[in-house]
Amino acid sequence: MALPRIIYDATCPVCTNFMHMIRAKVKDRAEYYKADEGARDFKYVDAKGASYSGTAAVDKMATDFPEIGDYLFILPEKFRKAGLKAVYKVAGPVRKVISAVKKGCNCGKH
């Protein structure tokens, strides 16, 4: 079975830091790819080949790798996936500001 694939905008500092956090927990159980120019959102392709983007990608990835929820240790375990999705949504406005001032960063351009 193929490894899940995580695709992110390596030109965006928010996305890059998010990937550092993910890699620290997931390690070599997934493949990591820098998105093509023009990518608009975080993407996750699960081991079966189903593709997800944005909040749905975070949701599916948190299902497949629940240990990434450990970053929200202050929350009860049953709320950590929802917390990850909320953090992703809150980061949206930050990504939009960055994309407006950082050439080449596509995050948040929807």
PDB file as gemmi writes it, atoms N, CA and C in Angstrom:
CRYST1    1.000    1.000    1.000  90.00  90.00  90.00 P 1                      
ATOM      1  N   MET A   1       0.843  -1.181   0.000  1.00  0.00           N  
ATOM      2  CA  MET A   1       0.000   0.000   0.000  1.00  0.00           C  
ATOM      3  C   MET A   1       0.889   1.245   0.000  1.00  0.00           C  
ATOM      4  N   ALA A   2       0.488   2.248  -0.765  1.00  0.00           N  
ATOM      5  CA  ALA A   2       1.247   3.486  -0.866  1.00  0.00           C  
ATOM      6  C   ALA A   2       1.151   4.290   0.424  1.00  0.00           C  
ATOM      7  N   LEU A   3       2.170   5.063   0.664  1.00  0.00           N  
ATOM      8  CA  LEU A   3       2.152   5.957   1.819  1.00  0.00           C  
ATOM      9  C   LEU A   3       1.253   7.155   1.527  1.00  0.00           C  
ATOM     10  N   PRO A   4       0.619   7.704   2.540  1.00  0.00           N  
ATOM     11  CA  PRO A   4      -0.132   8.951   2.350  1.00  0.00           C  
ATOM     12  C   PRO A   4       0.822  10.051   1.879  1.00  0.00           C  
ATOM     13  N   ARG A   5       0.272  11.022   1.166  1.00  0.00           N  
ATOM     14  CA  ARG A   5       1.068  12.142   0.669  1.00  0.00           C  
ATOM     15  C   ARG A   5       0.522  13.448   1.235  1.00  0.00           C  
ATOM     16  N   ILE A   6       1.416  14.295   1.676  1.00  0.00           N  
ATOM     17  CA  ILE A   6       1.065  15.601   2.208  1.00  0.00           C  
ATOM     18  C   ILE A   6       1.710  16.641   1.293  1.00  0.00           C  
ATOM     19  N   ILE A   7       0.886  17.539   0.746  1.00  0.00           N  
ATOM     20  CA  ILE A   7       1.352  18.535  -0.203  1.00  0.00           C  
ATOM     21  C   ILE A   7       1.093  19.915   0.388  1.00  0.00           C  
ATOM     22  N   TYR A   8       2.130  20.751   0.435  1.00  0.00           N  
ATOM     23  CA  TYR A   8       2.010  22.046   1.101  1.00  0.00           C  
ATOM     24  C   TYR A   8       2.781  23.112   0.331  1.00  0.00           C  
ATOM     25  N   ASP A   9       2.461  24.360   0.590  1.00  0.00           N  
ATOM     26  CA  ASP A   9       3.123  25.499  -0.038  1.00  0.00           C  
ATOM     27  C   ASP A   9       4.407  25.798   0.741  1.00  0.00           C  
ATOM     28  N   ALA A  10       5.530  25.376   0.189  1.00  0.00           N  
ATOM     29  CA  ALA A  10       6.812  25.556   0.867  1.00  0.00           C  
ATOM     30  C   ALA A  10       7.284  27.011   0.860  1.00  0.00           C  
ATOM     31  N   THR A  11       6.609  27.880   0.104  1.00  0.00           N  
ATOM     32  CA  THR A  11       6.984  29.295   0.091  1.00  0.00           C  
ATOM     33  C   THR A  11       6.303  30.060   1.222  1.00  0.00           C  
ATOM     34  N   CYS A  12       5.321  29.448   1.859  1.00  0.00           N  
ATOM     35  CA  CYS A  12       4.568  30.097   2.926  1.00  0.00           C  
ATOM     36  C   CYS A  12       5.146  29.704   4.284  1.00  0.00           C  
ATOM     37  N   PRO A  13       5.535  30.665   5.102  1.00  0.00           N  
ATOM     38  CA  PRO A  13       6.097  30.329   6.409  1.00  0.00           C  
ATOM     39  C   PRO A  13       5.106  29.638   7.340  1.00  0.00           C  
ATOM     40  N   VAL A  14       3.824  29.964   7.238  1.00  0.00           N  
ATOM     41  CA  VAL A  14       2.820  29.297   8.079  1.00  0.00           C  
ATOM     42  C   VAL A  14       2.726  27.823   7.692  1.00  0.00           C  
ATOM     43  N   CYS A  15       2.626  27.552   6.394  1.00  0.00           N  
ATOM     44  CA  CYS A  15       2.532  26.168   5.911  1.00  0.00           C  
ATOM     45  C   CYS A  15       3.800  25.380   6.244  1.00  0.00           C  
ATOM     46  N   THR A  16       4.935  26.009   6.062  1.00  0.00           N  
ATOM     47  CA  THR A  16       6.205  25.335   6.331  1.00  0.00           C  
ATOM     48  C   THR A  16       6.322  24.976   7.811  1.00  0.00           C  
ATOM     49  N   ASN A  17       5.950  25.884   8.697  1.00  0.00           N  
ATOM     50  CA  ASN A  17       5.991  25.571  10.127  1.00  0.00           C  
ATOM     51  C   ASN A  17       4.994  24.485  10.494  1.00  0.00           C  
ATOM     52  N   PHE A  18       3.812  24.518   9.868  1.00  0.00           N  
ATOM     53  CA  PHE A  18       2.819  23.466  10.083  1.00  0.00           C  
ATOM     54  C   PHE A  18       3.406  22.109   9.680  1.00  0.00           C  
ATOM     55  N   MET A  19       4.131  22.075   8.561  1.00  0.00           N  
ATOM     56  CA  MET A  19       4.725  20.824   8.105  1.00  0.00           C  
ATOM     57  C   MET A  19       5.817  20.340   9.049  1.00  0.00           C  
ATOM     58  N   HIS A  20       6.586  21.244   9.623  1.00  0.00           N  
ATOM     59  CA  HIS A  20       7.602  20.834  10.604  1.00  0.00           C  
ATOM     60  C   HIS A  20       6.933  20.129  11.784  1.00  0.00           C  
ATOM     61  N   MET A  21       5.819  20.667  12.222  1.00  0.00           N  
ATOM     62  CA  MET A  21       5.079  20.048  13.330  1.00  0.00           C  
ATOM     63  C   MET A  21       4.555  18.673  12.930  1.00  0.00           C  
ATOM     64  N   ILE A  22       3.981  18.573  11.734  1.00  0.00           N  
ATOM     65  CA  ILE A  22       3.427  17.299  11.259  1.00  0.00           C  
ATOM     66  C   ILE A  22       4.544  16.257  11.134  1.00  0.00           C  
ATOM     67  N   ARG A  23       5.638  16.631  10.506  1.00  0.00           N  
ATOM     68  CA  ARG A  23       6.756  15.691  10.325  1.00  0.00           C  
ATOM     69  C   ARG A  23       7.291  15.174  11.654  1.00  0.00           C  
ATOM     70  N   ALA A  24       7.303  16.019  12.662  1.00  0.00           N  
ATOM     71  CA  ALA A  24       7.808  15.605  13.968  1.00  0.00           C  
ATOM     72  C   ALA A  24       6.974  14.461  14.544  1.00  0.00           C  
ATOM     73  N   LYS A  25       5.697  14.415  14.224  1.00  0.00           N  
ATOM     74  CA  LYS A  25       4.808  13.366  14.743  1.00  0.00           C  
ATOM     75  C   LYS A  25       4.671  12.187  13.771  1.00  0.00           C  
ATOM     76  N   VAL A  26       4.536  12.477  12.485  1.00  0.00           N  
ATOM     77  CA  VAL A  26       4.242  11.439  11.484  1.00  0.00           C  
ATOM     78  C   VAL A  26       5.510  10.748  10.992  1.00  0.00           C  
ATOM     79  N   LYS A  27       6.584  11.490  10.948  1.00  0.00           N  
ATOM     80  CA  LYS A  27       7.901  11.002  10.518  1.00  0.00           C  
ATOM     81  C   LYS A  27       7.839  10.388   9.115  1.00  0.00           C  
ATOM     82  N   ASP A  28       8.288   9.157   8.947  1.00  0.00           N  
ATOM     83  CA  ASP A  28       8.375   8.544   7.617  1.00  0.00           C  
ATOM     84  C   ASP A  28       7.136   7.720   7.243  1.00  0.00           C  
ATOM     85  N   ARG A  29       6.047   7.932   7.924  1.00  0.00           N  
ATOM     86  CA  ARG A  29       4.811   7.214   7.589  1.00  0.00           C  
ATOM     87  C   ARG A  29       3.993   7.941   6.531  1.00  0.00           C  
ATOM     88  N   ALA A  30       4.551   9.028   5.991  1.00  0.00           N  
ATOM     89  CA  ALA A  30       3.920   9.771   4.906  1.00  0.00           C  
ATOM     90  C   ALA A  30       5.030  10.334   4.022  1.00  0.00           C  
ATOM     91  N   GLU A  31       4.640  10.698   2.805  1.00  0.00           N  
ATOM     92  CA  GLU A  31       5.562  11.379   1.903  1.00  0.00           C  
ATOM     93  C   GLU A  31       5.185  12.860   1.887  1.00  0.00           C  
ATOM     94  N   TYR A  32       6.173  13.718   1.784  1.00  0.00           N  
ATOM     95  CA  TYR A  32       5.959  15.166   1.855  1.00  0.00           C  
ATOM     96  C   TYR A  32       6.388  15.796   0.535  1.00  0.00           C  
ATOM     97  N   TYR A  33       5.510  16.614  -0.024  1.00  0.00           N  
ATOM     98  CA  TYR A  33       5.785  17.254  -1.300  1.00  0.00           C  
ATOM     99  C   TYR A  33       5.505  18.748  -1.220  1.00  0.00           C  
ATOM    100  N   LYS A  34       6.377  19.508  -1.866  1.00  0.00           N  
ATOM    101  CA  LYS A  34       6.130  20.934  -2.018  1.00  0.00           C  
ATOM    102  C   LYS A  34       5.117  21.087  -3.148  1.00  0.00           C  
ATOM    103  N   ALA A  35       4.136  21.929  -2.939  1.00  0.00           N  
ATOM    104  CA  ALA A  35       3.083  22.129  -3.930  1.00  0.00           C  
ATOM    105  C   ALA A  35       3.632  22.817  -5.172  1.00  0.00           C  
ATOM    106  N   ASP A  36       2.977  22.540  -6.287  1.00  0.00           N  
ATOM    107  CA  ASP A  36       3.307  23.233  -7.527  1.00  0.00           C  
ATOM    108  C   ASP A  36       2.944  24.699  -7.391  1.00  0.00           C  
ATOM    109  N   GLU A  37       3.581  25.524  -8.203  1.00  0.00           N  
ATOM    110  CA  GLU A  37       3.243  26.942  -8.204  1.00  0.00           C  
ATOM    111  C   GLU A  37       1.765  27.097  -8.534  1.00  0.00           C  
ATOM    112  N   GLY A  38       1.104  27.946  -7.835  1.00  0.00           N  
ATOM    113  CA  GLY A  38      -0.321  28.160  -8.062  1.00  0.00           C  
ATOM    114  C   GLY A  38      -1.211  27.350  -7.128  1.00  0.00           C  
ATOM    115  N   ALA A  39      -0.617  26.502  -6.290  1.00  0.00           N  
ATOM    116  CA  ALA A  39      -1.422  25.741  -5.327  1.00  0.00           C  
ATOM    117  C   ALA A  39      -2.129  26.715  -4.400  1.00  0.00           C  
ATOM    118  N   ARG A  40      -3.331  26.389  -4.016  1.00  0.00           N  
ATOM    119  CA  ARG A  40      -4.127  27.315  -3.220  1.00  0.00           C  
ATOM    120  C   ARG A  40      -4.391  26.849  -1.795  1.00  0.00           C  
ATOM    121  N   ASP A  41      -4.147  25.572  -1.514  1.00  0.00           N  
ATOM    122  CA  ASP A  41      -4.471  25.075  -0.188  1.00  0.00           C  
ATOM    123  C   ASP A  41      -3.654  23.838   0.131  1.00  0.00           C  
ATOM    124  N   PHE A  42      -3.603  23.515   1.404  1.00  0.00           N  
ATOM    125  CA  PHE A  42      -2.970  22.310   1.910  1.00  0.00           C  
ATOM    126  C   PHE A  42      -3.703  21.094   1.356  1.00  0.00           C  
ATOM    127  N   LYS A  43      -2.969  20.055   0.949  1.00  0.00           N  
ATOM    128  CA  LYS A  43      -3.595  18.850   0.409  1.00  0.00           C  
ATOM    129  C   LYS A  43      -3.067  17.612   1.119  1.00  0.00           C  
ATOM    130  N   TYR A  44      -3.947  16.613   1.197  1.00  0.00           N  
ATOM    131  CA  TYR A  44      -3.600  15.326   1.792  1.00  0.00           C  
ATOM    132  C   TYR A  44      -4.201  14.236   0.928  1.00  0.00           C  
ATOM    133  N   VAL A  45      -3.378  13.269   0.547  1.00  0.00           N  
ATOM    134  CA  VAL A  45      -3.839  12.110  -0.214  1.00  0.00           C  
ATOM    135  C   VAL A  45      -3.610  10.901   0.678  1.00  0.00           C  
ATOM    136  N   ASP A  46      -4.692  10.226   1.042  1.00  0.00           N  
ATOM    137  CA  ASP A  46      -4.549   9.105   1.976  1.00  0.00           C  
ATOM    138  C   ASP A  46      -3.966   7.878   1.285  1.00  0.00           C  
ATOM    139  N   ALA A  47      -3.718   6.832   2.043  1.00  0.00           N  
ATOM    140  CA  ALA A  47      -3.076   5.621   1.530  1.00  0.00           C  
ATOM    141  C   ALA A  47      -3.900   4.933   0.448  1.00  0.00           C  
ATOM    142  N   LYS A  48      -5.201   5.198   0.391  1.00  0.00           N  
ATOM    143  CA  LYS A  48      -6.060   4.601  -0.633  1.00  0.00           C  
ATOM    144  C   LYS A  48      -6.145   5.463  -1.887  1.00  0.00           C  
ATOM    145  N   GLY A  49      -5.520   6.645  -1.852  1.00  0.00           N  
ATOM    146  CA  GLY A  49      -5.504   7.528  -3.009  1.00  0.00           C  
ATOM    147  C   GLY A  49      -6.584   8.596  -3.022  1.00  0.00           C  
ATOM    148  N   ALA A  50      -7.419   8.653  -1.983  1.00  0.00           N  
ATOM    149  CA  ALA A  50      -8.441   9.703  -1.910  1.00  0.00           C  
ATOM    150  C   ALA A  50      -7.760  11.031  -1.568  1.00  0.00           C  
ATOM    151  N   SER A  51      -8.178  12.091  -2.254  1.00  0.00           N  
ATOM    152  CA  SER A  51      -7.549  13.391  -2.105  1.00  0.00           C  
ATOM    153  C   SER A  51      -8.453  14.347  -1.327  1.00  0.00           C  
ATOM    154  N   TYR A  52      -7.845  15.130  -0.444  1.00  0.00           N  
ATOM    155  CA  TYR A  52      -8.562  16.090   0.394  1.00  0.00           C  
ATOM    156  C   TYR A  52      -7.792  17.407   0.362  1.00  0.00           C  
ATOM    157  N   SER A  53      -8.479  18.526   0.540  1.00  0.00           N  
ATOM    158  CA  SER A  53      -7.787  19.806   0.617  1.00  0.00           C  
ATOM    159  C   SER A  53      -8.385  20.665   1.725  1.00  0.00           C  
ATOM    160  N   GLY A  54      -7.585  21.630   2.188  1.00  0.00           N  
ATOM    161  CA  GLY A  54      -8.035  22.555   3.217  1.00  0.00           C  
ATOM    162  C   GLY A  54      -8.386  21.876   4.527  1.00  0.00           C  
ATOM    163  N   THR A  55      -9.482  22.309   5.116  1.00  0.00           N  
ATOM    164  CA  THR A  55      -9.916  21.776   6.406  1.00  0.00           C  
ATOM    165  C   THR A  55     -10.215  20.283   6.325  1.00  0.00           C  
ATOM    166  N   ALA A  56     -10.757  19.819   5.202  1.00  0.00           N  
ATOM    167  CA  ALA A  56     -11.031  18.383   5.035  1.00  0.00           C  
ATOM    168  C   ALA A  56      -9.726  17.583   5.063  1.00  0.00           C  
ATOM    169  N   ALA A  57      -8.652  18.164   4.530  1.00  0.00           N  
ATOM    170  CA  ALA A  57      -7.349  17.498   4.566  1.00  0.00           C  
ATOM    171  C   ALA A  57      -6.843  17.375   5.999  1.00  0.00           C  
ATOM    172  N   VAL A  58      -6.992  18.441   6.770  1.00  0.00           N  
ATOM    173  CA  VAL A  58      -6.567  18.418   8.173  1.00  0.00           C  
ATOM    174  C   VAL A  58      -7.394  17.388   8.943  1.00  0.00           C  
ATOM    175  N   ASP A  59      -8.686  17.349   8.683  1.00  0.00           N  
ATOM    176  CA  ASP A  59      -9.575  16.399   9.350  1.00  0.00           C  
ATOM    177  C   ASP A  59      -9.162  14.953   9.061  1.00  0.00           C  
ATOM    178  N   LYS A  60      -8.952  14.628   7.788  1.00  0.00           N  
ATOM    179  CA  LYS A  60      -8.590  13.257   7.409  1.00  0.00           C  
ATOM    180  C   LYS A  60      -7.206  12.893   7.934  1.00  0.00           C  
ATOM    181  N   MET A  61      -6.273  13.836   7.850  1.00  0.00           N  
ATOM    182  CA  MET A  61      -4.935  13.568   8.349  1.00  0.00           C  
ATOM    183  C   MET A  61      -4.957  13.333   9.862  1.00  0.00           C  
ATOM    184  N   ALA A  62      -5.773  14.077  10.584  1.00  0.00           N  
ATOM    185  CA  ALA A  62      -5.889  13.891  12.031  1.00  0.00           C  
ATOM    186  C   ALA A  62      -6.546  12.549  12.371  1.00  0.00           C  
ATOM    187  N   THR A  63      -7.390  12.058  11.478  1.00  0.00           N  
ATOM    188  CA  THR A  63      -7.979  10.728  11.662  1.00  0.00           C  
ATOM    189  C   THR A  63      -6.914   9.656  11.443  1.00  0.00           C  
ATOM    190  N   ASP A  64      -6.120   9.819  10.380  1.00  0.00           N  
ATOM    191  CA  ASP A  64      -5.090   8.828  10.053  1.00  0.00           C  
ATOM    192  C   ASP A  64      -3.898   8.885  11.007  1.00  0.00           C  
ATOM    193  N   PHE A  65      -3.599  10.077  11.513  1.00  0.00           N  
ATOM    194  CA  PHE A  65      -2.457  10.271  12.419  1.00  0.00           C  
ATOM    195  C   PHE A  65      -2.922  11.057  13.644  1.00  0.00           C  
ATOM    196  N   PRO A  66      -3.674  10.425  14.535  1.00  0.00           N  
ATOM    197  CA  PRO A  66      -4.240  11.156  15.677  1.00  0.00           C  
ATOM    198  C   PRO A  66      -3.198  11.786  16.598  1.00  0.00           C  
ATOM    199  N   GLU A  67      -1.975  11.318  16.538  1.00  0.00           N  
ATOM    200  CA  GLU A  67      -0.942  11.877  17.413  1.00  0.00           C  
ATOM    201  C   GLU A  67      -0.623  13.337  17.096  1.00  0.00           C  
ATOM    202  N   ILE A  68      -0.996  13.830  15.917  1.00  0.00           N  
ATOM    203  CA  ILE A  68      -0.753  15.252  15.650  1.00  0.00           C  
ATOM    204  C   ILE A  68      -1.634  16.129  16.548  1.00  0.00           C  
ATOM    205  N   GLY A  69      -2.709  15.568  17.053  1.00  0.00           N  
ATOM    206  CA  GLY A  69      -3.559  16.290  17.996  1.00  0.00           C  
ATOM    207  C   GLY A  69      -2.880  16.549  19.329  1.00  0.00           C  
ATOM    208  N   ASP A  70      -1.765  15.859  19.579  1.00  0.00           N  
ATOM    209  CA  ASP A  70      -1.036  16.050  20.839  1.00  0.00           C  
ATOM    210  C   ASP A  70      -0.541  17.477  21.004  1.00  0.00           C  
ATOM    211  N   TYR A  71      -0.406  18.220  19.889  1.00  0.00           N  
ATOM    212  CA  TYR A  71       0.010  19.617  20.001  1.00  0.00           C  
ATOM    213  C   TYR A  71      -1.020  20.448  20.758  1.00  0.00           C  
ATOM    214  N   LEU A  72      -2.243  19.967  20.789  1.00  0.00           N  
ATOM    215  CA  LEU A  72      -3.304  20.664  21.519  1.00  0.00           C  
ATOM    216  C   LEU A  72      -3.576  19.930  22.832  1.00  0.00           C  
ATOM    217  N   PHE A  73      -2.502  19.617  23.520  1.00  0.00           N  
ATOM    218  CA  PHE A  73      -2.571  18.816  24.742  1.00  0.00           C  
ATOM    219  C   PHE A  73      -3.473  19.422  25.807  1.00  0.00           C  
ATOM    220  N   ILE A  74      -3.711  20.711  25.743  1.00  0.00           N  
ATOM    221  CA  ILE A  74      -4.550  21.362  26.745  1.00  0.00           C  
ATOM    222  C   ILE A  74      -6.018  20.952  26.593  1.00  0.00           C  
ATOM    223  N   LEU A  75      -6.390  20.488  25.401  1.00  0.00           N  
ATOM    224  CA  LEU A  75      -7.770  20.066  25.154  1.00  0.00           C  
ATOM    225  C   LEU A  75      -7.957  18.598  25.521  1.00  0.00           C  
ATOM    226  N   PRO A  76      -9.156  18.222  25.962  1.00  0.00           N  
ATOM    227  CA  PRO A  76      -9.436  16.795  26.138  1.00  0.00           C  
ATOM    228  C   PRO A  76      -9.251  16.084  24.796  1.00  0.00           C  
ATOM    229  N   GLU A  77      -8.797  14.857  24.829  1.00  0.00           N  
ATOM    230  CA  GLU A  77      -8.458  14.117  23.618  1.00  0.00           C  
ATOM    231  C   GLU A  77      -9.573  14.127  22.569  1.00  0.00           C  
ATOM    232  N   LYS A  78     -10.821  14.013  22.995  1.00  0.00           N  
ATOM    233  CA  LYS A  78     -11.924  13.934  22.033  1.00  0.00           C  
ATOM    234  C   LYS A  78     -12.162  15.240  21.282  1.00  0.00           C  
ATOM    235  N   PHE A  79     -11.553  16.341  21.734  1.00  0.00           N  
ATOM    236  CA  PHE A  79     -11.728  17.638  21.080  1.00  0.00           C  
ATOM    237  C   PHE A  79     -10.512  18.065  20.259  1.00  0.00           C  
ATOM    238  N   ARG A  80      -9.475  17.269  20.235  1.00  0.00           N  
ATOM    239  CA  ARG A  80      -8.231  17.692  19.588  1.00  0.00           C  
ATOM    240  C   ARG A  80      -8.352  17.798  18.067  1.00  0.00           C  
ATOM    241  N   LYS A  81      -9.075  16.896  17.427  1.00  0.00           N  
ATOM    242  CA  LYS A  81      -9.236  16.993  15.980  1.00  0.00           C  
ATOM    243  C   LYS A  81      -9.988  18.271  15.618  1.00  0.00           C  
ATOM    244  N   ALA A  82     -11.040  18.559  16.347  1.00  0.00           N  
ATOM    245  CA  ALA A  82     -11.786  19.798  16.116  1.00  0.00           C  
ATOM    246  C   ALA A  82     -10.889  21.003  16.380  1.00  0.00           C  
ATOM    247  N   GLY A  83     -10.036  20.906  17.373  1.00  0.00           N  
ATOM    248  CA  GLY A  83      -9.102  21.981  17.672  1.00  0.00           C  
ATOM    249  C   GLY A  83      -8.115  22.210  16.540  1.00  0.00           C  
ATOM    250  N   LEU A  84      -7.606  21.132  15.944  1.00  0.00           N  
ATOM    251  CA  LEU A  84      -6.694  21.261  14.808  1.00  0.00           C  
ATOM    252  C   LEU A  84      -7.376  21.960  13.633  1.00  0.00           C  
ATOM    253  N   LYS A  85      -8.612  21.585  13.363  1.00  0.00           N  
ATOM    254  CA  LYS A  85      -9.349  22.218  12.265  1.00  0.00           C  
ATOM    255  C   LYS A  85      -9.589  23.693  12.563  1.00  0.00           C  
ATOM    256  N   ALA A  86      -9.873  24.022  13.818  1.00  0.00           N  
ATOM    257  CA  ALA A  86     -10.089  25.424  14.191  1.00  0.00           C  
ATOM    258  C   ALA A  86      -8.806  26.229  14.018  1.00  0.00           C  
ATOM    259  N   VAL A  87      -7.688  25.666  14.416  1.00  0.00           N  
ATOM    260  CA  VAL A  87      -6.401  26.351  14.254  1.00  0.00           C  
ATOM    261  C   VAL A  87      -6.133  26.597  12.773  1.00  0.00           C  
ATOM    262  N   TYR A  88      -6.413  25.600  11.942  1.00  0.00           N  
ATOM    263  CA  TYR A  88      -6.215  25.754  10.501  1.00  0.00           C  
ATOM    264  C   TYR A  88      -7.086  26.885   9.947  1.00  0.00           C  
ATOM    265  N   LYS A  89      -8.337  26.926  10.368  1.00  0.00           N  
ATOM    266  CA  LYS A  89      -9.248  27.980   9.895  1.00  0.00           C  
ATOM    267  C   LYS A  89      -8.795  29.360  10.363  1.00  0.00           C  
ATOM    268  N   VAL A  90      -8.348  29.460  11.602  1.00  0.00           N  
ATOM    269  CA  VAL A  90      -7.893  30.738  12.142  1.00  0.00           C  
ATOM    270  C   VAL A  90      -6.626  31.205  11.419  1.00  0.00           C  
ATOM    271  N   ALA A  91      -5.809  30.280  10.981  1.00  0.00           N  
ATOM    272  CA  ALA A  91      -4.578  30.636  10.267  1.00  0.00           C  
ATOM    273  C   ALA A  91      -4.873  31.205   8.880  1.00  0.00           C  
ATOM    274  N   GLY A  92      -6.081  30.986   8.356  1.00  0.00           N  
ATOM    275  CA  GLY A  92      -6.441  31.469   7.024  1.00  0.00           C  
ATOM    276  C   GLY A  92      -6.205  32.957   6.825  1.00  0.00           C  
ATOM    277  N   PRO A  93      -6.716  33.816   7.698  1.00  0.00           N  
ATOM    278  CA  PRO A  93      -6.458  35.254   7.533  1.00  0.00           C  
ATOM    279  C   PRO A  93      -4.968  35.608   7.593  1.00  0.00           C  
ATOM    280  N   VAL A  94      -4.220  34.902   8.410  1.00  0.00           N  
ATOM    281  CA  VAL A  94      -2.778  35.148   8.493  1.00  0.00           C  
ATOM    282  C   VAL A  94      -2.128  34.788   7.162  1.00  0.00           C  
ATOM    283  N   ARG A  95      -2.520  33.650   6.592  1.00  0.00           N  
ATOM    284  CA  ARG A  95      -1.966  33.232   5.299  1.00  0.00           C  
ATOM    285  C   ARG A  95      -2.318  34.231   4.206  1.00  0.00           C  
ATOM    286  N   LYS A  96      -3.507  34.814   4.261  1.00  0.00           N  
ATOM    287  CA  LYS A  96      -3.900  35.808   3.254  1.00  0.00           C  
ATOM    288  C   LYS A  96      -3.021  37.053   3.336  1.00  0.00           C  
ATOM    289  N   VAL A  97      -2.723  37.486   4.544  1.00  0.00           N  
ATOM    290  CA  VAL A  97      -1.851  38.653   4.716  1.00  0.00           C  
ATOM    291  C   VAL A  97      -0.455  38.325   4.189  1.00  0.00           C  
ATOM    292  N   ILE A  98       0.050  37.173   4.543  1.00  0.00           N  
ATOM    293  CA  ILE A  98       1.390  36.782   4.077  1.00  0.00           C  
ATOM    294  C   ILE A  98       1.424  36.712   2.556  1.00  0.00           C  
ATOM    295  N   SER A  99       0.403  36.122   1.949  1.00  0.00           N  
ATOM    296  CA  SER A  99       0.399  35.988   0.491  1.00  0.00           C  
ATOM    297  C   SER A  99       0.335  37.352  -0.195  1.00  0.00           C  
ATOM    298  N   ALA A 100      -0.205  38.342   0.489  1.00  0.00           N  
ATOM    299  CA  ALA A 100      -0.282  39.685  -0.086  1.00  0.00           C  
ATOM    300  C   ALA A 100       1.076  40.383  -0.077  1.00  0.00           C  
ATOM    301  N   VAL A 101       1.943  40.010   0.854  1.00  0.00           N  
ATOM    302  CA  VAL A 101       3.228  40.699   0.972  1.00  0.00           C  
ATOM    303  C   VAL A 101       4.429  39.836   0.585  1.00  0.00           C  
ATOM    304  N   LYS A 102       4.249  38.531   0.513  1.00  0.00           N  
ATOM    305  CA  LYS A 102       5.363  37.635   0.195  1.00  0.00           C  
ATOM    306  C   LYS A 102       5.179  37.092  -1.216  1.00  0.00           C  
ATOM    307  N   LYS A 103       6.035  37.481  -2.100  1.00  0.00           N  
ATOM    308  CA  LYS A 103       5.960  37.047  -3.488  1.00  0.00           C  
ATOM    309  C   LYS A 103       6.100  35.533  -3.580  1.00  0.00           C  
ATOM    310  N   GLY A 104       5.201  34.909  -4.330  1.00  0.00           N  
ATOM    311  CA  GLY A 104       5.277  33.474  -4.549  1.00  0.00           C  
ATOM    312  C   GLY A 104       4.455  32.648  -3.578  1.00  0.00           C  
ATOM    313  N   CYS A 105       3.988  33.241  -2.499  1.00  0.00           N  
ATOM    314  CA  CYS A 105       3.187  32.500  -1.522  1.00  0.00           C  
ATOM    315  C   CYS A 105       1.727  32.514  -1.974  1.00  0.00           C  
ATOM    316  N   ASN A 106       1.156  31.356  -2.179  1.00  0.00           N  
ATOM    317  CA  ASN A 106      -0.209  31.237  -2.682  1.00  0.00           C  
ATOM    318  C   ASN A 106      -1.233  30.909  -1.610  1.00  0.00           C  
ATOM    319  N   CYS A 107      -0.780  30.630  -0.412  1.00  0.00           N  
ATOM    320  CA  CYS A 107      -1.715  30.233   0.638  1.00  0.00           C  
ATOM    321  C   CYS A 107      -2.740  31.318   0.901  1.00  0.00           C  
ATOM    322  N   GLY A 108      -3.947  30.878   1.105  1.00  0.00           N  
ATOM    323  CA  GLY A 108      -5.015  31.791   1.458  1.00  0.00           C  
ATOM    324  C   GLY A 108      -5.636  32.505   0.283  1.00  0.00           C  
ATOM    325  N   LYS A 109      -5.166  32.256  -0.934  1.00  0.00           N  
ATOM    326  CA  LYS A 109      -5.739  32.904  -2.120  1.00  0.00           C  
ATOM    327  C   LYS A 109      -6.849  32.013  -2.668  1.00  0.00           C  
ATOM    328  N   HIS A 110      -8.038  32.234  -2.198  1.00  0.00           N  
ATOM    329  CA  HIS A 110      -9.194  31.421  -2.641  1.00  0.00           C  
ATOM    330  C   HIS A 110     -10.133  32.258  -3.442  1.00  0.00           C  
TER     331      HIS A 110                                                      
END                                                                             
